[in-house]
């Protein structure tokens, strides 16, 4: 059953640790650093990616140095800069600016690859929806099918509202069963931020078509765990919403979504949506 973790000071400890009972393949940590502080990241059995939400850091993965990662002064300006950390590697992160916030996404995997950087220029921007349909959104893909041969079953992206308010994850869809070619099973975790920070949203998370909720009151710093079911989200008018999305395939590397039948016709009403969905597939 989906779950809501309310905002709290995690003190650089994992918000979603390994062997989570709902999403056992997924890992998520939010790391906050001041100038000169160092954080060591190592999650055995997992591939991961360190994404600079803001600030600049040097990130060393085993013996390979990635210098001055991150160029955003705050979350709402610019594109993400990230470093991929292969299975069983150790990443050492040193803060170079007054402060920095790093989102670390991980997924259980069984093959070792090589570290690489996803620069702001490498982060593909996809914009879809419209103001008229209240679905205007911007996505920066960090780990997607463009780097399929360099990573495993981990998919990571940033999603922003364009303007203020409106719907995301619509039409309602799920991805909790391996039923090729109609659907693939992926765990999913969302981490939310709002601009201004007193913004909020409603996260729907119902398991079966026709169910009534649950619906979670999402605020700045909320984390949503999605192990199954349909999960559209709507943002209050007057607020920008950001969510950091982590998807981990149970057996597959390609995300195929199954849309709720009574709303599937909406795929044709939202400009650019079908093209965006195709980005997650092979």
C-alpha positions as CSV (number, residue, x, y, z in Angstrom):
1,X,0.0,0.0,0.0
2,X,1.4,3.5,-0.8
3,X,2.7,5.6,2.0
4,X,3.5,9.2,3.0
5,X,6.6,10.2,5.0
6,X,6.0,13.6,6.4
7,X,8.8,16.2,6.3
8,X,11.5,15.9,8.9
9,X,15.2,16.6,9.4
10,X,16.8,13.4,8.3
11,X,20.3,14.5,9.3
12,X,21.8,13.0,6.2
13,X,20.4,9.6,7.1
14,X,18.5,7.7,4.4
15,X,14.8,8.6,4.1
16,X,14.2,5.3,2.2
17,X,16.9,2.8,3.4
18,X,17.8,-0.5,1.9
19,X,15.2,-3.3,2.4
20,X,12.3,-0.9,2.9
21,X,9.2,-3.1,3.4
22,X,7.2,-1.3,0.6
23,X,9.9,-0.6,-1.9
24,X,12.8,-3.1,-1.1
25,X,14.7,-2.3,-4.3
26,X,14.8,1.5,-3.8
27,X,17.1,3.8,-1.8
28,X,16.8,7.6,-1.2
29,X,18.8,10.0,0.9
30,X,18.8,13.8,1.1
31,X,22.2,15.2,2.1
32,X,22.7,18.8,3.3
33,X,26.3,20.1,3.5
34,X,28.1,23.3,4.4
35,X,31.3,24.6,2.8
36,X,34.2,22.1,3.4
37,X,32.0,19.3,4.8
38,X,32.4,15.8,3.4
39,X,29.8,13.0,3.0
40,X,30.7,9.4,2.1
41,X,28.1,7.5,0.2
42,X,28.2,3.7,-0.2
43,X,25.2,1.4,-0.5
44,X,26.2,-2.2,-1.1
45,X,24.3,-4.0,-3.8
46,X,22.9,-0.8,-5.3
47,X,23.6,1.5,-8.3
48,X,22.9,5.1,-7.5
49,X,23.1,8.7,-8.7
50,X,24.1,11.9,-6.8
51,X,22.0,14.8,-8.0
52,X,22.9,18.4,-7.0
53,X,19.7,20.1,-6.1
54,X,21.7,23.3,-5.5
55,X,25.3,24.3,-4.6
56,X,28.5,22.9,-6.0
57,X,30.5,19.8,-4.9
58,X,33.5,17.7,-5.9
59,X,32.4,14.1,-6.1
60,X,35.0,11.3,-6.2
61,X,33.8,7.9,-7.1
62,X,36.4,5.3,-6.2
63,X,39.5,6.8,-7.8
64,X,37.8,9.0,-10.4
65,X,37.2,12.7,-9.6
66,X,34.3,14.7,-11.0
67,X,35.1,18.3,-10.2
68,X,32.7,21.2,-9.5
69,X,29.5,19.3,-9.9
70,X,26.4,21.6,-9.7
71,X,25.8,25.1,-11.0
72,X,22.3,26.0,-9.6
73,X,22.1,28.6,-6.8
74,X,18.7,27.3,-5.9
75,X,16.4,24.5,-7.0
76,X,14.2,26.7,-9.3
77,X,17.0,28.0,-11.5
78,X,18.8,25.9,-14.0
79,X,19.3,22.2,-14.8
80,X,20.6,19.3,-12.6
81,X,24.2,18.2,-12.5
82,X,24.7,14.6,-11.4
83,X,27.2,11.7,-11.0
84,X,26.3,8.0,-11.5
85,X,27.8,5.7,-8.8
86,X,28.1,2.1,-9.9
87,X,27.3,-1.0,-7.9
88,X,29.4,-1.2,-4.7
89,X,31.4,1.9,-5.4
90,X,32.2,4.6,-2.8
91,X,31.4,8.2,-3.5
92,X,33.0,11.0,-1.5
93,X,31.2,14.3,-1.7
94,X,32.9,17.6,-0.7
95,X,30.9,20.9,-0.6
96,X,32.6,23.8,-2.3
97,X,29.9,26.5,-1.8
98,X,28.3,28.0,1.3
99,X,25.9,25.1,1.3
100,X,24.7,22.4,-1.0
101,X,21.8,19.9,-1.1
102,X,22.3,16.5,-2.8
103,X,19.5,14.0,-3.6
104,X,20.9,10.4,-3.8
105,X,18.7,7.9,-5.6
106,X,19.6,4.2,-5.6
107,X,18.3,0.9,-7.0
108,X,19.1,-2.7,-6.3
109,X,21.2,-4.2,-9.1
110,X,23.6,-7.0,-9.8
111,X,26.0,-5.8,-12.4
112,X,28.9,-3.4,-12.0
113,X,29.3,-0.6,-14.6
114,X,31.5,2.6,-14.7
115,X,30.9,6.0,-13.1
116,X,29.9,8.8,-15.3
117,X,28.6,12.4,-15.1
118,X,25.3,13.7,-16.4
119,X,26.0,17.4,-16.9
120,X,23.2,20.1,-17.2
121,X,23.7,19.9,-21.0
122,X,23.2,16.1,-20.8
123,X,20.0,16.3,-18.8
124,X,17.3,16.1,-21.5
125,X,14.4,18.6,-21.1
126,X,11.0,17.5,-22.0
127,X,8.0,19.9,-21.8
128,X,4.4,18.8,-22.2
129,X,0.9,19.7,-21.4
130,X,-0.7,23.2,-21.5
131,X,-2.0,26.0,-19.3
132,X,-5.5,25.3,-20.8
133,X,-5.5,21.7,-19.6
134,X,-3.9,22.5,-16.3
135,X,-1.1,20.0,-17.1
136,X,1.8,22.2,-18.1
137,X,5.0,20.4,-17.0
138,X,8.8,20.4,-17.5
139,X,10.9,17.3,-16.9
140,X,14.7,16.9,-16.8
141,X,15.6,13.3,-17.4
142,X,18.8,12.4,-15.6
143,X,18.9,8.6,-15.9
144,X,16.7,7.4,-18.8
145,X,16.9,5.3,-21.9
146,X,19.6,7.5,-23.4
147,X,22.1,5.9,-21.0
148,X,20.5,2.5,-20.9
149,X,23.8,0.7,-21.6
150,X,25.6,2.5,-18.8
151,X,23.2,1.9,-15.9
152,X,20.8,-0.8,-14.8
153,X,17.1,-0.6,-13.8
154,X,17.3,2.9,-12.1
155,X,15.3,5.8,-13.7
156,X,15.7,9.3,-12.2
157,X,14.3,12.6,-13.2
158,X,13.2,16.0,-11.9
159,X,9.7,17.3,-12.6
160,X,8.6,20.9,-12.3
161,X,5.2,22.6,-12.8
162,X,5.3,25.3,-15.4
163,X,3.3,28.3,-14.1
164,X,1.5,27.5,-10.9
165,X,-0.9,24.7,-9.9
166,X,-2.4,21.9,-12.0
167,X,-2.1,18.2,-12.5
168,X,0.8,15.7,-12.9
169,X,0.8,11.9,-13.3
170,X,-2.4,12.3,-15.3
171,X,-4.2,10.4,-16.7
172,X,-4.0,8.0,-13.7
173,X,-1.6,5.2,-14.4
174,X,0.2,2.4,-12.6
175,X,3.3,0.2,-13.2
176,X,3.2,-2.6,-10.6
177,X,3.0,-5.7,-12.7
178,X,5.3,-7.3,-15.3
179,X,2.8,-7.9,-18.1
180,X,4.7,-7.3,-21.3
181,X,4.0,-5.6,-23.6
182,X,1.3,-3.8,-21.7
183,X,3.1,-3.0,-18.4
184,X,6.3,-3.3,-16.5
185,X,6.7,-3.4,-12.7
186,X,8.6,-0.4,-11.2
187,X,8.8,0.8,-7.6
188,X,8.6,4.6,-7.3
189,X,9.5,7.3,-4.8
190,X,8.7,11.0,-5.0
191,X,10.4,13.8,-3.0
192,X,8.5,17.1,-3.1
193,X,9.5,20.8,-2.9
194,X,7.3,23.9,-3.4
195,X,7.8,27.5,-4.4
196,X,6.9,29.4,-2.2
197,X,7.7,26.7,0.4
198,X,4.2,26.9,2.0
199,X,2.7,25.3,-1.1
200,X,1.0,22.0,-1.0
201,X,-0.5,19.3,-3.2
202,X,-2.8,16.3,-3.0
203,X,-1.3,12.9,-3.9
204,X,-3.8,10.3,-4.9
205,X,-2.6,6.7,-4.4
206,X,-5.4,4.1,-5.0
207,X,-4.6,0.5,-5.8
208,X,-7.6,-0.6,-7.9
209,X,-9.8,1.2,-10.4
210,X,-12.8,2.6,-8.6
211,X,-11.2,2.8,-5.2
212,X,-11.6,5.9,-3.1
213,X,-8.2,7.1,-2.1
214,X,-6.2,7.3,0.0
215,X,-5.2,10.9,-0.7
216,X,-2.2,12.4,1.0
217,X,-1.7,16.0,2.0
218,X,1.8,16.7,0.5
219,X,4.0,19.6,1.7
220,X,7.5,20.9,1.2
221,X,9.8,18.0,2.1
222,X,7.2,15.2,1.8
223,X,8.2,11.8,0.5
224,X,5.7,9.5,-1.2
225,X,6.3,5.8,-1.5
226,X,4.5,4.1,-4.4
227,X,4.7,0.3,-4.4
228,X,1.5,-0.2,-6.4
229,X,-1.6,1.5,-7.8
230,X,-2.6,4.7,-9.6
231,X,-1.0,7.9,-8.5
232,X,-2.0,11.3,-10.0
233,X,-1.1,14.4,-8.1
234,X,-2.6,17.9,-8.1
235,X,-0.9,21.1,-7.0
236,X,-2.7,24.0,-5.3
237,X,-3.1,27.2,-7.5
238,X,-0.4,29.8,-7.0
239,X,2.4,27.4,-6.2
240,X,5.2,25.8,-8.2
241,X,5.8,22.2,-7.4
242,X,9.0,20.1,-7.9
243,X,9.3,16.4,-7.4
244,X,12.4,14.2,-7.6
245,X,11.3,10.9,-9.0
246,X,13.0,7.6,-8.5
247,X,11.9,4.5,-10.4
248,X,13.4,1.1,-9.9
249,X,12.4,-1.8,-12.2
250,X,11.8,-5.1,-10.5
251,X,12.9,-7.1,-13.6
252,X,12.9,-4.7,-16.6
253,X,14.9,-1.6,-17.6
254,X,12.1,0.0,-19.6
255,X,9.1,1.7,-18.0
256,X,5.7,0.8,-19.6
257,X,2.7,2.5,-17.9
258,X,-0.8,1.1,-17.7
259,X,-3.4,3.8,-17.8
260,X,-6.8,3.6,-16.0
261,X,-9.3,2.6,-18.6
262,X,-12.0,5.2,-17.8
263,X,-9.5,8.1,-18.3
264,X,-7.2,6.7,-21.0
265,X,-8.8,9.0,-23.6
266,X,-7.2,12.0,-21.9
267,X,-3.8,10.9,-23.4
268,X,-5.1,12.6,-26.6
269,X,-6.1,15.9,-24.8
270,X,-2.7,16.8,-23.3
271,X,-0.2,18.2,-25.8
272,X,3.1,16.3,-25.9
273,X,2.1,13.7,-23.3
274,X,2.4,10.6,-25.6
275,X,5.9,11.8,-26.7
276,X,6.9,12.2,-23.1
277,X,5.7,8.7,-22.2
278,X,7.7,7.2,-25.0
279,X,10.9,8.6,-23.5
280,X,10.7,6.0,-20.7
281,X,10.5,3.1,-23.1
282,X,13.3,1.4,-25.2
